[in-house]
Amino acid sequence: MSTRLSRSKTADRTAPLELDTEVLVLGGGPAGAWAAVSAAELGRRVVLVDKGYFGTSGATAPSNTGTWCLPPGEARRTAVERRAARTFGLSDQRQTLRVLDTAHETLRQLGAAGYPFPHDERGELYIANLRGPDYMRFMRRRALTLGVTVLDHHPALELIGDSDGIGGAAGWDRQNGRAWQIRAGAVVIGTGGCAFGERMLGATGLTGDGYLMAAEAGASLSGMEFSNQYGVAPAHSSLNKGLIYRWASFFDADGHGIDTGADRHLAVAQALLNGPVFASLDKAEPQIQDWLRRGQPNCFLPFDRIGLDPFTQRFEVTLRSEGTVRGVGGIRLADENGWTGVPGLFAAGDAASREDLTGAISGGGGPNASWAIASGRWAGRAAARFTEGAGRRQGRRLRPLGTIGLRPTANAIEATDGAALSADLARGVREEMLPIDRAFFRAAPTLERSLHRLDGLWRDARAGLAAEGHAALRAREAGALLATARWALSAALVRTESRGMHRRTDHPALDPALTLRLGVSGLDQVMVAPEIAGEADDRRVAAS
């Protein structure tokens, strides 16, 4: 099958770009990369669009990441059972084993394809660690070699579709200053999670764009109440890499040690409510120190720049919200291969809910990295299979599906005021979703106040915010941040218990009756629906 794209307008770089392909992948992180590669391996014509530069954007590219990688056998099954016991009853062991099967097989294939994994002391490939920069650079080369058309700096603004489902997407070419539209037989959303505007490593572009586009197309989300994962970081730094703190001692401003017990993040969060917190990596023996410096070199840049030895000296730390990037929530998957329930639309990686794998706790680095690989593989292959029968794309009258920021319901406000409103929306989300006292520790009064404020911002923006060109990107990012925050708060309000990272100070105990998942849907009115045994019941709750 030909991999040549049909381009109707490319010579004039000021004219709108129009393309036609079989599979369109939105997002160039690990999940999007694997989706594109997997669809191309099945002979499909594939286009990948990235908000930034495919290979450098997202949370994986700037740092190293472990993988949860176990060979087949009893040890793998035991590890899955052990992890399931920590997920508060919301994970799926069968699907977790599928993740490990696919990730292990894919990582071995990656080594066979030439990725320079190191060897262990037995001479075997050590495939449990990926160096972000060269991993993503390798994936870019692999995609290009397979004929994937890569469009860097081409953020998607909205999906396009008709009564038969999704038929592509539209967006903005940032370098040439022109609109683009790509018609496709299937679309994979791999746009990552939402960091709620937190300044953490690689999160600038992680604004929940894929969630918004999927919801506008009729998809629902799941696990959104588990969106308040936090990571320890040196104060005044964006470096939220947590591995080094396994060997840390923590202290308050008076130098008294802080007992972190079994939950380091909880102890640090409680201490931060009372004042500054300091840490020292004084539990790391010299061999571990050397291993950390070689394995996580970027973790030490903030210290080296100021001449501080973190193994012997204390430094101030804070908690950075990691939102759904290391949280759980995302687009609800209707089957085990990444289908969103909307014909022609698939999701993978942090854009999809990871409850099957992580339940109510963070997947951290390793499990999330394996999830990105496996879910990207599944979604790419499923999207490719969906496009079988080229005739289904002919003659469709596709319409744009975007709402907030693009098509106001009332009178559009002036452009300059629109830019200010976009900034106000993003600021409002940060103020409600980042502070520890209302986001890490939750209670009904603060949840209701935050939701009331964000609902008001949504109504104002929905009525009047309409932007074009580059301003539309900022408006849509602000709209996605706002929508994601409202979904997270709505689900958190309905889950009247404490479970995993969802900590309700007014409901501190776990409620066995709530060992179920919460589906979330809707834009102007958010609906939360409990699910039992994978099926949504009829107890829908209007949350806003």
C-alpha positions as CSV (number, residue, x, y, z in Angstrom):
1,M,0.0,0.0,0.0
2,S,1.3,3.4,-0.9
3,T,2.4,5.6,2.0
4,R,2.4,8.8,-0.1
5,L,0.1,11.5,1.2
6,S,-2.4,13.2,-0.9
7,R,-1.8,17.0,-0.5
8,S,-4.1,19.4,-2.1
9,K,-2.3,22.6,-1.1
10,T,1.3,22.6,0.0
11,A,3.2,24.9,-2.4
12,D,1.8,28.1,-1.0
13,R,2.8,28.1,2.7
14,T,0.4,30.9,3.5
15,A,-2.6,29.0,2.2
16,P,-4.5,26.6,4.6
17,L,-2.9,23.2,4.6
18,E,-5.2,20.3,3.7
19,L,-4.2,16.7,3.9
20,D,-5.9,13.3,3.6
21,T,-4.6,10.2,5.4
22,E,-5.7,7.0,6.9
23,V,-4.6,7.4,10.5
24,L,-4.0,10.7,12.2
25,V,-2.1,10.8,15.5
26,L,-2.4,13.8,17.8
27,G,0.7,14.2,20.0
28,G,4.3,13.1,19.8
29,G,5.0,11.7,23.2
30,P,5.8,8.0,23.7
31,A,2.1,6.9,23.3
32,G,1.6,8.9,20.2
33,A,4.9,7.8,18.8
34,W,4.1,4.1,19.3
35,A,0.6,4.6,17.9
36,A,2.0,6.1,14.7
37,V,4.7,3.4,14.4
38,S,2.2,0.6,15.0
39,A,-0.3,1.9,12.4
40,A,2.5,2.5,9.9
41,E,3.8,-1.1,10.4
42,L,0.4,-2.3,9.3
43,G,0.8,-0.4,6.0
44,R,-1.4,2.6,6.8
45,R,-0.7,6.1,5.7
46,V,-0.1,8.0,8.9
47,V,0.3,11.7,9.9
48,L,1.5,12.7,13.3
49,V,1.0,16.3,14.4
50,D,2.7,17.6,17.5
51,K,2.2,20.8,19.4
52,G,5.9,21.2,19.7
53,Y,8.8,19.2,18.1
54,F,8.2,15.5,18.0
55,G,11.0,14.0,20.0
56,T,11.5,16.9,22.5
57,S,8.0,17.8,23.7
58,G,6.2,16.2,26.7
59,A,7.3,14.9,30.0
60,T,9.4,12.0,28.9
61,A,11.8,13.7,26.5
62,P,13.7,15.8,29.0
63,S,14.6,13.1,31.5
64,N,15.2,9.4,32.1
65,T,12.4,7.0,32.9
66,G,12.2,3.5,34.2
67,T,9.9,0.9,32.7
68,W,7.8,-1.7,34.5
69,C,9.3,-4.6,32.6
70,L,9.1,-8.2,33.7
71,P,9.6,-11.3,31.6
72,P,6.8,-13.8,31.3
73,G,6.5,-16.2,34.3
74,E,5.5,-16.6,37.8
75,A,7.5,-13.5,39.0
76,R,5.4,-11.3,36.7
77,R,2.2,-12.7,37.9
78,T,3.3,-12.3,41.6
79,A,4.3,-8.7,40.9
80,V,0.9,-7.9,39.4
81,E,-0.9,-9.4,42.3
82,R,1.2,-7.5,44.8
83,R,0.6,-4.2,42.9
84,A,-3.1,-4.9,42.6
85,A,-3.3,-5.1,46.4
86,R,-2.2,-1.4,46.5
87,T,-4.6,0.0,44.0
88,F,-7.6,0.1,46.3
89,G,-9.7,-2.3,44.3
90,L,-9.9,-0.4,41.1
91,S,-7.3,-2.0,38.9
92,D,-7.7,-4.9,36.5
93,Q,-5.1,-7.7,36.8
94,R,-5.9,-9.2,33.4
95,Q,-5.4,-5.9,31.7
96,T,-2.3,-5.2,33.7
97,L,-0.8,-8.5,32.5
98,R,-1.6,-7.4,28.9
99,V,0.3,-4.2,29.5
100,L,3.4,-6.1,30.7
101,D,3.1,-8.6,27.9
102,T,3.0,-5.9,25.2
103,A,5.6,-3.6,26.9
104,H,8.1,-6.4,27.4
105,E,7.7,-7.6,23.8
106,T,7.9,-4.1,22.4
107,L,11.0,-3.1,24.4
108,R,12.8,-6.2,23.2
109,Q,11.9,-5.3,19.6
110,L,13.2,-1.8,20.3
111,G,16.5,-3.3,21.3
112,A,16.6,-5.5,18.2
113,A,15.8,-2.4,16.0
114,G,19.0,-0.7,17.3
115,Y,18.0,1.3,20.4
116,P,21.2,1.3,22.5
117,F,20.0,-0.4,25.7
118,P,23.0,-1.1,28.0
119,H,23.8,-4.7,29.0
120,D,23.7,-6.1,32.5
121,E,26.4,-8.1,34.2
122,R,25.1,-11.3,32.5
123,G,25.4,-9.7,29.1
124,E,21.6,-9.4,28.7
125,L,20.0,-6.2,27.4
126,Y,18.9,-4.0,30.3
127,I,15.5,-2.9,29.0
128,A,14.1,-1.5,32.3
129,N,15.3,2.1,31.7
130,L,14.9,4.5,28.9
131,R,16.9,7.7,28.4
132,G,14.3,10.2,27.5
133,P,16.2,12.3,24.9
134,D,17.6,9.5,22.9
135,Y,14.5,7.3,23.3
136,M,12.3,9.9,21.8
137,R,14.9,10.8,19.1
138,F,15.0,7.1,18.2
139,M,11.2,7.0,18.0
140,R,11.1,10.0,15.7
141,R,13.6,8.3,13.3
142,R,11.7,5.1,13.5
143,A,8.4,6.8,12.6
144,L,10.1,8.7,9.7
145,T,11.7,5.5,8.4
146,L,8.3,3.9,8.3
147,G,6.9,6.7,6.2
148,V,5.0,8.6,8.9
149,T,4.5,12.2,7.9
150,V,5.5,14.4,10.9
151,L,4.2,17.9,11.3
152,D,6.0,19.7,14.1
153,H,4.6,22.8,15.7
154,H,1.1,21.9,14.4
155,P,-1.2,21.9,17.5
156,A,-4.6,20.4,17.0
157,L,-7.4,22.7,18.0
158,E,-10.5,20.5,17.4
159,L,-11.8,17.3,15.9
160,I,-14.0,17.2,12.8
161,G,-16.7,14.6,12.3
162,D,-20.2,13.7,11.2
163,S,-22.9,11.2,12.2
164,D,-20.6,8.3,11.3
165,G,-18.0,9.4,13.8
166,I,-14.6,11.2,13.7
167,G,-13.1,12.1,10.3
168,G,-10.0,14.1,11.2
169,A,-8.9,17.2,13.0
170,A,-8.1,20.9,12.4
171,G,-5.4,23.1,13.9
172,W,-2.8,25.8,13.5
173,D,0.6,25.7,11.8
174,R,2.6,27.9,14.2
175,Q,5.7,28.3,12.0
176,N,3.8,29.3,8.8
177,G,0.9,31.0,10.5
178,R,-1.8,29.1,8.7
179,A,-4.7,26.8,9.5
180,W,-4.6,23.1,8.7
181,Q,-7.2,20.4,8.3
182,I,-6.5,16.7,8.0
183,R,-9.2,14.3,7.0
184,A,-8.5,10.8,8.3
185,G,-10.2,7.4,8.6
186,A,-9.3,7.3,12.3
187,V,-7.7,9.5,14.9
188,V,-5.6,8.6,17.9
189,I,-5.4,11.1,20.8
190,G,-2.0,10.9,22.4
191,T,-1.8,14.5,23.7
192,G,-0.8,13.6,27.3
193,G,-2.3,14.6,30.5
194,C,-3.0,17.9,32.3
195,A,-0.7,19.5,34.8
196,F,-3.2,22.4,35.6
197,G,-0.6,25.0,34.7
198,E,2.0,23.7,37.2
199,R,5.6,24.6,36.3
200,M,7.1,21.1,36.3
201,L,9.5,19.4,34.0
202,G,8.2,19.0,30.4
203,A,4.6,20.0,31.3
204,T,4.3,23.4,29.5
205,G,2.2,21.9,26.8
206,L,0.2,19.4,28.9
207,T,-3.0,21.3,29.2
208,G,-5.6,18.5,28.7
209,D,-6.3,19.4,25.0
210,G,-7.1,15.8,24.1
211,Y,-9.7,15.5,27.0
212,L,-11.5,18.6,25.7
213,M,-11.6,17.4,22.1
214,A,-12.7,13.9,23.0
215,A,-15.5,15.3,25.3
216,E,-16.7,17.6,22.5
217,A,-17.0,14.5,20.3
218,G,-19.1,12.7,22.9
219,A,-16.5,10.6,24.8
220,S,-16.5,10.4,28.6
221,L,-13.7,10.4,31.1
222,S,-12.9,8.2,34.1
223,G,-10.8,8.3,37.2
224,M,-10.7,12.2,37.2
225,E,-11.0,12.4,41.0
226,F,-7.5,10.8,41.1
227,S,-5.9,13.9,39.5
228,N,-4.0,15.3,42.5
229,Q,-0.7,13.4,42.4
230,Y,2.2,15.6,43.7
231,G,5.9,15.2,43.4
232,V,8.7,16.5,45.6
233,A,10.9,19.1,44.0
234,P,13.6,21.4,45.2
235,A,12.0,24.7,46.1
236,H,11.9,27.3,43.2
237,S,12.7,24.4,40.8
238,S,10.5,22.6,38.2
239,L,12.5,19.4,38.7
240,N,9.8,17.0,40.0
241,K,11.8,13.7,39.7
242,G,11.0,11.7,42.8
243,L,13.5,8.7,42.7
244,I,16.3,10.5,44.6
245,Y,13.9,11.1,47.6
246,R,13.8,7.4,48.5
247,W,17.1,8.1,50.2
248,A,16.1,11.4,51.7
249,S,15.5,12.6,55.3
250,F,13.1,15.5,55.8
251,F,13.2,18.4,58.3
252,D,11.1,21.3,59.4
253,A,12.4,24.9,59.7
254,D,13.6,24.2,63.3
255,G,15.7,21.2,62.1
256,H,13.4,18.6,63.6
257,G,13.2,15.4,61.6
258,I,9.8,14.6,59.9
259,D,8.6,11.1,60.2
260,T,7.5,10.2,56.6
261,G,6.2,6.8,57.6
262,A,4.7,4.8,54.7
263,D,3.6,7.9,52.7
264,R,6.3,10.4,52.0
265,H,4.1,12.8,50.1
266,L,1.4,12.9,52.8
267,A,4.0,13.7,55.5
268,V,5.7,16.4,53.4
269,A,2.3,17.9,52.5
270,Q,1.2,18.1,56.2
271,A,4.5,19.7,57.1
272,L,4.3,22.2,54.3
273,L,1.0,23.5,55.8
274,N,3.0,24.6,58.8
275,G,6.1,26.1,57.2
276,P,9.1,25.4,54.9
277,V,10.4,21.8,54.6
278,F,14.0,20.8,54.0
279,A,15.6,17.6,52.7
280,S,18.9,15.9,52.5
281,L,19.8,12.7,50.6
282,D,21.8,11.5,53.5
283,K,20.5,7.9,53.4
284,A,22.3,7.2,50.1
285,E,25.5,5.2,50.4
286,P,28.4,6.2,48.1
287,Q,27.5,3.4,45.7
288,I,23.9,4.7,45.5
289,Q,25.1,8.3,45.1
290,D,27.2,7.3,42.1
291,W,24.3,5.3,40.6
292,L,21.9,8.2,41.1
293,R,24.3,10.7,39.5
294,R,24.8,8.4,36.5
295,G,21.2,7.3,36.1
296,Q,19.4,10.6,36.9
297,P,22.0,13.3,36.0
298,N,19.4,16.1,35.5
299,C,18.2,15.7,39.1
300,F,21.5,17.2,40.3
301,L,21.7,20.2,38.0
302,P,19.9,22.6,40.4
303,F,22.3,21.6,43.2
304,D,25.4,21.8,41.0
305,R,24.5,25.2,39.8
306,I,24.5,26.6,43.3
307,G,27.4,24.5,44.6
308,L,25.3,22.4,47.1
309,D,26.0,18.8,47.9
310,P,22.5,17.3,48.4
311,F,24.0,14.1,50.0
312,T,25.4,16.1,52.9
313,Q,23.7,19.5,52.9
314,R,20.0,20.3,53.4
315,F,17.9,22.1,50.8
316,E,14.4,23.5,50.8
317,V,11.8,21.4,49.0
318,T,8.2,21.8,47.9
319,L,5.4,19.7,46.2
320,R,4.6,20.2,42.6
321,S,1.2,19.1,41.4
322,E,1.5,16.5,38.6
323,G,-2.2,16.6,37.8
324,T,-3.3,13.7,35.5
325,V,0.3,13.5,34.1
326,R,1.1,11.2,37.0
327,G,-2.4,10.9,38.2
328,V,-4.9,8.4,36.9
329,G,-7.7,10.1,35.1
330,G,-8.3,10.5,31.4
331,I,-10.5,9.5,28.5
332,R,-12.6,6.5,29.4
333,L,-11.7,3.5,27.2
334,A,-14.7,1.5,25.9
335,D,-12.6,-1.5,25.1
336,E,-9.2,-3.0,25.8
337,N,-7.7,-1.6,22.6
338,G,-8.0,2.1,23.1
339,W,-11.4,2.8,21.6
340,T,-13.1,5.8,23.2
341,G,-16.7,4.7,22.3
342,V,-16.9,7.3,19.5
343,P,-16.5,5.7,16.1
344,G,-13.0,6.4,14.6
345,L,-11.6,7.9,17.8
346,F,-8.9,6.2,20.0
347,A,-6.8,7.3,22.9
348,A,-3.5,6.2,24.5
349,G,-1.0,7.1,27.1
350,D,-1.7,9.8,29.7
351,A,-4.6,11.0,27.5
352,A,-6.5,7.8,28.5
353,S,-7.6,6.7,32.0
354,R,-5.1,4.4,33.6
355,E,-7.4,2.9,36.2
356,D,-7.0,-0.6,34.8
357,L,-3.3,-0.4,35.6
358,T,-3.0,1.9,38.6
359,G,-6.4,1.9,40.3
360,A,-6.5,4.9,42.7
361,I,-2.7,5.4,43.0
362,S,-0.1,7.0,40.7
363,G,1.7,4.8,38.2
364,G,4.9,6.7,38.8
365,G,7.5,6.5,36.1
366,G,7.9,2.8,35.3
367,P,4.2,1.6,35.1
368,N,3.2,4.8,33.2
369,A,6.0,4.3,30.7
370,S,5.0,0.8,30.1
371,W,1.3,1.9,29.8
372,A,2.3,4.5,27.2
373,I,4.1,1.8,25.1
374,A,1.3,-0.8,25.4
375,S,-1.7,1.5,25.0
376,G,0.0,3.3,22.1
377,R,0.6,0.0,20.4
378,W,-3.0,-1.1,20.9
379,A,-4.6,2.2,19.8
380,G,-2.4,2.5,16.7
381,R,-3.2,-1.0,15.6
382,A,-6.9,-0.6,16.4
383,A,-7.1,2.6,14.4
384,A,-5.4,1.0,11.5
385,R,-7.9,-1.9,11.5
386,F,-10.7,0.6,11.7
387,T,-9.7,2.2,8.4
388,E,-10.0,-1.1,6.5
389,G,-12.3,-0.3,3.6
390,A,-11.1,3.0,2.1
391,G,-14.5,3.9,0.8
392,R,-15.8,4.9,4.2
393,R,-14.0,8.2,4.0
394,Q,-15.4,9.2,0.6
395,G,-18.1,11.9,0.4
396,R,-18.3,12.7,4.1
397,R,-19.5,16.2,5.0
398,L,-17.4,16.8,8.1
399,R,-18.1,19.6,10.5
400,P,-15.9,21.1,13.2
401,L,-16.7,20.0,16.7
402,G,-14.8,22.6,18.8
403,T,-16.7,24.7,21.3
404,I,-15.0,26.9,23.9
405,G,-12.6,29.4,22.5
406,L,-13.7,28.9,19.0
407,R,-17.5,29.3,18.7
408,P,-19.1,31.5,21.4
409,T,-22.7,31.0,22.2
410,A,-23.3,34.8,22.6
411,N,-21.5,37.8,21.4
412,A,-17.7,37.4,20.9
413,I,-15.6,39.7,22.9
414,E,-12.8,41.9,21.5
415,A,-9.6,40.1,20.6
416,T,-7.5,41.9,23.1
417,D,-10.0,41.2,25.9
418,G,-10.1,37.6,24.7
419,A,-6.4,37.2,25.3
420,A,-6.8,38.6,28.8
421,L,-9.7,36.2,29.4
422,S,-7.6,33.2,28.3
423,A,-5.0,34.3,30.8
424,D,-7.6,34.8,33.5
425,L,-8.9,31.2,32.9
426,A,-5.5,29.7,33.2
427,R,-4.8,31.7,36.4
428,G,-8.1,30.7,37.9
429,V,-7.3,27.0,37.3
430,R,-3.9,27.3,38.8
431,E,-5.3,29.0,41.9
432,E,-7.9,26.4,42.5
433,M,-6.0,23.2,41.5
434,L,-2.5,23.7,42.7
435,P,-2.5,24.7,46.4
436,I,-1.9,21.9,48.8
437,D,-4.6,23.0,51.3
438,R,-7.4,22.6,48.8
439,A,-6.2,20.2,46.2
440,F,-4.0,17.7,48.0
441,F,-6.3,17.7,51.0
442,R,-9.9,18.0,49.9
443,A,-13.2,18.7,51.6
444,A,-16.7,19.5,50.4
445,P,-16.7,23.3,51.2
446,T,-13.4,24.0,49.3
447,L,-14.4,21.7,46.5
448,E,-17.7,23.5,46.1
449,R,-16.1,26.9,46.2
450,S,-13.6,26.0,43.6
451,L,-16.2,24.4,41.4
452,H,-18.5,27.4,41.7
453,R,-15.7,29.8,40.6
454,L,-14.6,27.6,37.7
455,D,-18.2,27.0,36.6
456,G,-18.6,30.8,36.4
457,L,-15.4,31.2,34.4
458,W,-16.6,28.5,32.0
459,R,-19.9,30.2,31.4
460,D,-18.2,33.5,30.7
461,A,-15.7,32.0,28.3
462,R,-18.2,29.7,26.6
463,A,-20.4,32.7,25.9
464,G,-17.9,35.1,24.6
465,L,-14.4,33.7,24.0
466,A,-13.6,33.3,20.3
467,A,-10.1,33.5,19.0
468,E,-8.3,32.9,15.7
469,G,-4.8,32.0,14.6
470,H,-2.2,31.7,17.3
471,A,-4.6,33.2,19.9
472,A,-6.9,30.3,19.3
473,L,-4.2,27.9,20.7
474,R,-4.0,29.9,23.9
475,A,-7.8,30.1,24.1
476,R,-8.2,26.3,23.6
477,E,-5.5,25.5,26.1
478,A,-7.2,27.7,28.7
479,G,-10.5,26.0,27.8
480,A,-9.0,22.6,28.2
481,L,-7.4,23.5,31.5
482,L,-10.7,24.7,32.8
483,A,-12.8,21.8,31.5
484,T,-10.3,19.3,33.0
485,A,-10.3,21.1,36.4
486,R,-14.2,21.0,36.5
487,W,-14.3,17.3,35.7
488,A,-11.7,16.6,38.4
489,L,-13.5,18.6,41.0
490,S,-16.9,17.2,40.1
491,A,-15.7,13.6,40.5
492,A,-13.9,14.5,43.7
493,L,-17.0,16.0,45.2
494,V,-19.1,12.8,44.4
495,R,-16.5,10.4,45.9
496,T,-17.3,10.9,49.6
497,E,-14.4,8.9,51.0
498,S,-10.6,8.8,51.0
499,R,-9.1,6.3,48.5
500,G,-5.5,6.4,47.2
501,M,-4.4,9.9,46.2
502,H,-8.0,11.2,46.7
503,R,-7.9,12.5,50.3
504,R,-11.1,13.9,51.8
505,T,-10.6,15.5,55.2
506,D,-14.3,15.4,55.8
507,H,-14.5,11.7,54.8
508,P,-11.2,10.3,55.9
509,A,-12.1,6.6,55.8
510,L,-12.4,4.3,52.8
511,D,-16.0,3.4,52.0
512,P,-16.2,-0.2,50.6
513,A,-19.5,0.7,48.9
514,L,-17.5,3.1,46.7
515,T,-15.2,0.5,45.3
516,L,-16.3,1.5,41.8
517,R,-15.2,3.8,39.1
518,L,-16.7,7.2,38.3
519,G,-17.4,8.2,34.7
520,V,-17.5,11.9,33.9
521,S,-19.0,13.6,30.9
522,G,-20.5,16.9,29.7
523,L,-19.2,20.4,29.0
524,D,-21.7,23.1,30.1
525,Q,-23.2,20.7,32.6
526,V,-20.8,18.1,34.1
527,M,-22.3,14.7,34.9
528,V,-20.8,12.0,37.2
529,A,-21.9,8.5,36.8
530,P,-20.8,5.5,39.0
531,E,-19.8,2.4,37.1
532,I,-20.1,-1.1,38.4
533,A,-18.3,-4.0,36.8
534,G,-17.5,-1.8,33.8
535,E,-21.1,-0.8,33.2
536,A,-22.5,2.7,34.0
537,D,-25.5,2.5,36.2
538,D,-28.4,5.0,36.2
539,R,-27.4,7.0,39.3
540,R,-26.3,10.0,37.4
541,V,-25.4,13.0,39.5
542,A,-25.4,16.5,38.1
543,A,-22.2,17.9,39.6
544,S,-22.3,21.3,38.1
